Amino acid sequence: MSTSTIAAPVRRPSAWTAGRSVIWLLFALVLFVSPLVFRSSLALTMLSQMGYLIIICLSYNILFGQGGMLSFGHAVYTGLGAFISIHAMNMATEGKIPVPLVLIPLVGGLGGMFFAMLLGFVTTKKSGTTFAMITLGIGELVAAMSLMFPGFFGGEGGVTTNRTYGTPFFGATFGPQVQVYYLIAVYCFVCTALMYAFTGTPLGRMLNAVRDNPERVEFVGYNTQRVRYFAFIIAGFFAGIGGGLAAINFEIVNASDSLSGIRSGGYLLFTFLGGATFFFGPIIGAVLLVLASVLLSEITKAWLLYLGLVFLFMVMFAPGGVASLIMMNLRVFKFGRFKELLLPYAGLIAAGAVMVVGVSILVEMTYHQQLDAALGPLVFFVGMSLDTSHMGTWLGAGAVAIVGLGLLELVRRRFARTWGRIQEDIEAAIKQREAAATAARRTA
């Protein structure tokens, strides 16, 4: 083998490193600029929630996406980290412990890590469905125990605190929401970078191997339970940091909300929707979680129904989540074939919009009749006044939904044919490149 063939692979990592550096700089820039663009109190609150939920969803993805461990109790470590953080804040306010506010999330992280070490040793002894059921049982157990220890969990009212204690940190009192956001943003960036670095460590690589083929990992001499246990502890640490930031943001922690199975299900649902197979997928999922729970819930009472329908369609047509859709289209764009999809995408969007309008009108009128019938027959939805007592409104909405569904199916079939042809051409081009590269190496 010649020296040229040995030196060739060395150049590619530098290009990848440069590209990744640009991505990280853009990520930091977005975190810094966002509150300067979106200045309202609602926007700052949503941005703050996105920041700590990114940490939580990424920590959950260490288990689910990287380790193949389906957990139904991740809120346990987030919630317990939040409770430990808020008690630490109260103790620091009373002068019992000298912990500044900027270190409180680390206290929550240590708390989450402690309980992950304690509970994870039992949980990670099994894998697959058994692991999922154990996490569900532990989650329900901790949620039930919160009523037995009101001194720690605060009962139904929860535990409150004041985040403006102590001396200002470089002039920041953390009273204004924008200062809290930047604290969350710093932790978000650092924790995201650390969790990304974890994916390249030997433990992170071995965790992927345990996910893909645990029998082979055992055969080569590794203890799969120990690998899962260490990953579980790391995920608990970052989950606790996210819980600590949530406690700082809201200045209250409630067991019924922080430790509930619904909260764990939310982390699972939106991590999946974002794309658990890609590192940046949970980041998308965290953003979607805030948009759904804050904005969509204010627009309609049926937001959980819409969320369920979106989850159903994603499972059926895009099981890799939003991140997989982005990566597949970037692949098409890389090969210069994206222009061929512009018209089909426009057709999909137009037909889908017609169907969504028809279905949404039917859903909103049904909800109005069941929940708000005493307010009269009129329901207002996205600028439209709908009369639920008039049969023509129901028939019109049904017709729009049926027409939209029919158009969507026709456009979808054409899109599928175009997409399939493009993918076949891309695969053929890749094979040609590989054959040419092989021939070049043999010649060298």
C-alpha positions in Angstrom: 0.0 0.0 0.0 1.3 3.4 -0.9 1.6 6.4 1.4 -1.1 8.3 -0.5 -3.7 5.7 0.5 -2.6 5.9 4.1 -2.8 9.7 4.2 -6.1 10.1 2.4 -8.5 9.4 5.3 -6.7 11.9 7.5 -8.0 14.9 5.7 -11.7 14.1 6.1 -12.0 14.5 9.9 -10.6 18.1 9.6 -13.3 19.0 7.2 -15.9 17.4 9.5 -14.4 19.2 12.5 -14.7 22.6 10.7 -18.3 21.9 9.7 -19.2 20.8 13.3 -17.5 24.0 14.6 -19.7 26.1 12.4 -22.8 24.2 13.6 -21.8 24.7 17.3 -21.2 28.4 16.7 -24.6 28.8 15.0 -26.2 27.0 18.0 -24.5 29.4 20.4 -25.5 32.3 18.3 -29.1 31.2 18.2 -29.1 30.9 22.0 -27.6 34.3 22.4 -29.7 36.2 19.9 -33.2 34.6 20.6 -34.1 36.9 23.5 -33.0 39.9 21.5 -35.5 39.0 18.7 -38.3 37.6 20.8 -38.6 40.1 23.7 -42.1 39.5 25.1 -42.5 37.9 28.5 -44.3 34.9 26.9 -41.5 34.4 24.4 -38.8 34.6 27.2 -40.7 32.1 29.2 -41.0 29.7 26.2 -37.4 30.1 25.4 -36.4 29.3 28.9 -38.5 26.2 28.9 -37.0 25.1 25.6 -33.5 25.5 27.1 -33.9 23.1 30.0 -36.2 20.8 28.1 -33.4 20.4 25.5 -31.2 19.1 28.3 -33.9 16.8 29.6 -34.8 15.3 26.2 -31.2 14.8 25.3 -30.6 13.1 28.6 -33.6 10.8 27.8 -32.2 10.1 24.4 -29.0 8.7 26.1 -31.3 5.9 27.3 -33.8 5.6 24.4 -31.9 6.6 21.2 -28.4 5.6 22.1 -29.0 2.7 24.4 -32.3 1.3 23.2 -33.8 1.6 26.7 -37.4 2.6 26.6 -38.0 4.3 29.9 -41.4 5.4 31.2 -40.0 7.0 34.4 -37.5 9.6 33.3 -39.4 12.3 35.1 -38.4 10.7 38.4 -34.8 11.9 38.0 -35.8 15.3 36.6 -38.4 15.8 39.4 -36.2 14.6 42.2 -33.4 16.8 40.9 -35.8 19.7 40.9 -36.9 19.1 44.5 -33.3 18.8 45.7 -32.5 22.0 43.9 -35.4 24.0 45.3 -34.6 22.8 48.9 -31.0 23.7 48.3 -32.1 27.2 47.2 -34.2 27.6 50.4 -31.3 26.4 52.6 -29.0 28.9 50.8 -31.5 31.6 51.3 -31.5 30.9 55.1 -27.7 30.9 55.1 -27.3 27.2 55.9 -25.3 26.3 52.8 -23.1 28.6 50.7 -24.3 27.7 47.3 -24.9 30.5 44.7 -27.8 30.2 42.3 -25.5 29.6 39.3 -24.5 26.3 40.9 -28.0 25.1 41.9 -28.5 23.1 38.6 -25.3 21.1 39.5 -26.8 20.3 42.8 -29.9 19.1 41.0 -27.7 17.1 38.7 -25.9 15.4 41.6 -29.3 14.6 43.1 -30.5 13.1 39.9 -27.3 11.1 39.6 -27.6 9.8 43.2 -31.1 8.5 42.6 -30.1 7.1 39.2 -27.3 5.2 41.0 -29.8 4.0 43.6 -32.7 3.0 41.4 -30.8 2.3 38.2 -28.8 -0.6 39.7 -32.1 -2.6 39.9 -33.6 -1.1 36.7 -30.8 -1.9 34.4 -30.5 -5.6 35.4 -33.1 -6.2 32.7 -33.5 -4.8 29.2 -36.3 -4.5 26.6 -39.9 -4.7 27.7 -38.9 -5.8 31.2 -36.8 -2.7 31.6 -39.7 -0.5 30.4 -42.1 -2.0 32.9 -39.6 -1.6 35.8 -39.2 2.1 35.0 -42.9 2.5 34.8 -43.3 0.8 38.2 -40.6 2.9 39.8 -42.1 6.0 38.4 -45.5 5.3 39.8 -43.9 4.2 43.1 -42.1 7.5 43.5 -45.1 9.5 42.5 -47.2 7.7 45.1 -44.5 8.2 47.8 -44.6 11.9 47.2 -47.9 12.0 49.1 -46.3 10.1 52.1 -43.5 12.7 52.6 -45.1 16.1 52.5 -42.2 17.6 54.3 -39.9 17.0 51.3 -42.4 17.1 48.5 -44.6 19.9 49.9 -47.9 18.1 49.6 -50.4 19.2 46.9 -49.1 22.7 46.9 -45.5 21.8 46.2 -42.4 23.7 47.4 -41.7 27.4 46.6 -38.6 29.4 46.7 -37.0 32.8 45.8 -34.3 32.7 43.2 -33.0 36.2 43.9 -31.2 35.3 47.1 -27.5 36.1 47.8 -25.3 38.6 46.2 -25.6 39.4 42.5 -23.5 37.3 40.1 -21.5 39.8 38.0 -24.5 42.2 38.4 -27.2 39.6 37.6 -29.8 39.2 40.4 -31.8 36.6 38.3 -35.0 38.5 39.0 -35.7 39.5 35.4 -36.6 36.6 33.2 -34.0 37.4 30.6 -31.2 36.9 33.1 -32.7 33.5 34.0 -32.9 32.6 30.3 -29.2 33.3 29.8 -28.3 31.1 32.8 -30.4 28.4 31.2 -28.8 29.0 27.8 -25.3 28.6 29.2 -26.2 25.3 30.8 -28.0 24.2 27.7 -25.0 24.8 25.5 -22.5 23.2 27.9 -24.7 20.2 28.6 -25.5 19.7 25.0 -21.8 19.8 24.1 -21.0 17.3 26.9 -23.7 14.9 25.9 -22.5 15.1 22.3 -19.0 14.4 23.5 -20.3 11.4 25.4 -21.5 9.8 22.1 -17.9 9.6 20.9 -16.5 8.1 24.1 -15.8 4.3 24.4 -18.7 4.0 26.8 -21.0 5.8 24.3 -19.9 3.6 21.5 -20.3 0.5 23.6 -23.8 1.7 24.6 -24.7 1.7 20.9 -23.3 -1.8 20.5 -25.4 -2.9 23.5 -28.5 -1.4 21.8 -27.8 -3.1 18.5 -26.4 -6.5 19.5 -26.1 -7.2 23.2 -25.3 -10.9 22.6 -22.2 -10.0 20.7 -21.1 -7.5 23.3 -21.4 -10.2 26.0 -19.4 -12.6 23.7 -16.5 -10.2 23.5 -16.3 -9.9 27.2 -18.3 -6.7 28.2 -21.0 -6.6 30.9 -24.1 -5.2 29.2 -25.8 -4.5 32.5 -22.8 -2.4 33.6 -22.8 -0.4 30.4 -26.5 0.3 30.7 -26.1 1.2 34.4 -23.3 3.7 33.7 -25.3 5.3 30.9 -28.3 5.4 33.2 -26.3 7.4 35.8 -25.1 9.9 33.2 -28.6 10.4 31.9 -29.8 10.9 35.5 -27.2 13.5 36.1 -28.2 15.6 33.1 -31.9 15.1 33.8 -31.3 16.5 37.3 -29.6 19.5 35.8 -32.7 20.1 33.7 -34.9 19.7 36.8 -32.8 22.2 38.7 -33.1 24.8 35.9 -36.9 24.2 35.8 -37.0 24.9 39.6 -35.1 28.2 39.1 -37.3 29.2 36.2 -40.7 28.7 37.9 -39.6 29.0 41.6 -42.0 26.2 42.5 -41.9 22.4 42.2 -45.0 20.3 42.4 -44.9 16.5 42.7 -48.1 15.9 40.8 -46.6 17.6 37.8 -42.9 17.0 38.0 -43.0 13.3 38.9 -46.1 12.1 37.0 -46.1 9.5 34.4 -47.6 12.0 32.0 -44.4 14.0 32.3 -42.3 11.0 31.5 -44.6 10.2 28.6 -44.1 13.7 27.3 -40.4 13.3 27.2 -40.8 10.0 25.4 -43.3 11.3 22.9 -41.4 14.4 21.9 -38.0 12.8 21.8 -39.5 10.3 19.4 -41.2 13.0 17.3 -38.0 15.0 17.1 -36.0 11.9 16.1 -34.3 9.6 18.6 -31.9 8.2 16.1 -30.2 11.5 15.5 -28.4 13.6 18.2 -30.2 16.8 17.3 -33.6 15.1 17.1 -34.4 15.6 20.8 -33.6 19.3 20.4 -36.3 19.6 17.8 -38.6 17.5 20.1 -38.0 19.9 23.0 -39.0 22.9 20.9 -42.1 21.1 19.7 -43.0 20.2 23.3 -43.0 23.8 24.3 -44.9 24.9 21.2 -47.6 22.3 21.8 -48.0 22.7 25.5 -48.0 26.5 25.5 -49.2 27.8 22.1 -51.4 24.9 20.8 -53.0 24.4 24.2 -54.1 28.0 24.2 -55.5 27.8 20.7 -57.7 24.8 21.2 -58.9 22.4 23.9 -58.5 19.5 21.5 -54.7 19.9 21.4 -54.0 16.5 22.8 -56.1 14.9 20.1 -54.2 16.7 17.4 -50.9 15.7 19.1 -52.0 12.1 19.1 -52.9 12.3 15.4 -49.5 13.8 14.6 -47.8 11.1 16.6 -49.8 8.4 14.8 -48.9 9.8 11.3 -45.2 10.1 12.3 -45.1 6.5 13.5 -46.7 5.4 10.2 -44.9 7.5 7.7 -41.8 8.9 9.4 -40.7 6.6 12.3 -37.3 8.4 12.4 -39.0 11.6 13.5 -38.6 15.1 12.1 -34.8 14.8 12.1 -35.0 11.8 9.7 -37.1 13.9 7.3 -34.5 16.7 7.4 -31.6 14.4 6.8 -33.3 12.6 3.9 -34.1 15.8 2.2 -30.5 17.1 2.8 -29.3 13.9 1.1 -31.5 14.7 -1.9 -30.3 18.3 -1.9 -26.7 17.2 -1.7 -27.1 15.3 -5.0 -28.8 18.2 -6.7 -32.3 16.6 -7.0 -34.3 18.7 -4.6 -35.7 20.9 -7.4 -37.7 17.9 -8.7 -39.5 17.7 -5.3 -40.6 21.4 -5.1 -43.8 20.9 -7.0 -44.7 17.6 -5.3 -44.1 19.2 -1.9 -46.3 22.2 -2.8 -49.0 19.7 -3.7 -48.7 17.8 -0.5 -48.8 21.0 1.6 -51.9 22.4 -0.3 -53.8 19.1 -0.1 -52.8 18.5 3.5 -53.9 22.0 4.4 -57.4 21.4 2.9 -57.7 18.1 4.8 -56.5 19.7 8.1 -59.0 22.5 7.8 -61.9 20.2 7.3 -60.9 17.8 10.1 -60.1 20.6 12.5 -63.5 22.2 11.9 -65.3 18.9 12.7 -63.2 18.4 15.8 -63.7 21.9 17.1 -67.4 21.8 16.6 -67.6 18.4 18.3 -65.6 19.6 21.3 -67.8 22.8 21.5 -71.0 20.7 21.6 -69.7 18.4 24.3 -67.9 20.9 26.5 -69.2 24.4 25.8 -72.8 23.9 24.6 -74.1 26.3 27.2 -72.2 29.2 25.6 -74.4 29.0 22.5 -74.1 27.3 19.1 -71.4 29.5 17.7 -67.7 28.5 17.9 -64.9 30.7 16.7 -61.9 29.0 15.2 -58.9 30.6 13.4 -61.0 33.6 12.3 -64.1 31.6 11.3 -67.5 31.7 13.0 -69.0 28.2 12.9 -72.7 27.5 13.7 -72.8 24.0 15.3 -76.7 24.0 15.1 -76.7 24.3 11.3 -76.4 21.0 9.5 -74.9 22.7 6.5 -71.8 23.6 8.5 -71.3 20.0 9.4 -71.8 18.8 5.8 -69.5 21.5 4.5 -66.7 20.6 6.9 -67.1 16.9 6.1 -67.0 17.6 2.4 -63.8 19.7 2.8 -62.2 16.9 4.9 -63.1 14.2 2.3 -61.9 16.3 -0.7 -58.7 17.1 1.1 -58.1 13.5 2.0 -58.7 12.4 -1.6 -56.4 15.1 -3.0 -53.7 14.2 -0.4 -53.8 10.5 -1.4 -53.5 11.4 -5.1 -50.6 13.8 -4.5 -49.0 11.4 -2.1 -48.8 8.6 -4.7 -47.2 10.9 -7.2 -44.8 12.1 -4.6 -43.9 8.5 -3.7 -43.1 7.7 -7.3 -41.0 10.7 -7.7 -39.2 10.1 -4.4 -38.6 6.5 -5.2 -37.1 7.4 -8.6 -34.8 10.0 -7.1 -33.6 7.5 -4.3 -32.8 4.9 -6.9 -30.8 7.4 -8.9 -28.9 8.5 -5.8 -28.1 4.9 -4.8 -26.8 4.2 -8.3 -24.7 7.4 -8.1 -23.3 6.3 -4.8 -22.4 2.8 -6.2 -20.6 4.5 -9.1 -18.6 6.7 -6.8 -17.6 3.7 -4.6 -16.6 1.7 -7.7 -14.5 4.6 -9.0 -12.9 5.1 -5.6 -12.1 1.4 -5.4 -10.6 1.4 -8.9 -8.5 4.5 -8.0 -7.2 2.8 -4.8 -6.2 -0.3 -6.8 -4.4 1.8 -9.4 -2.6 3.7 -6.6 
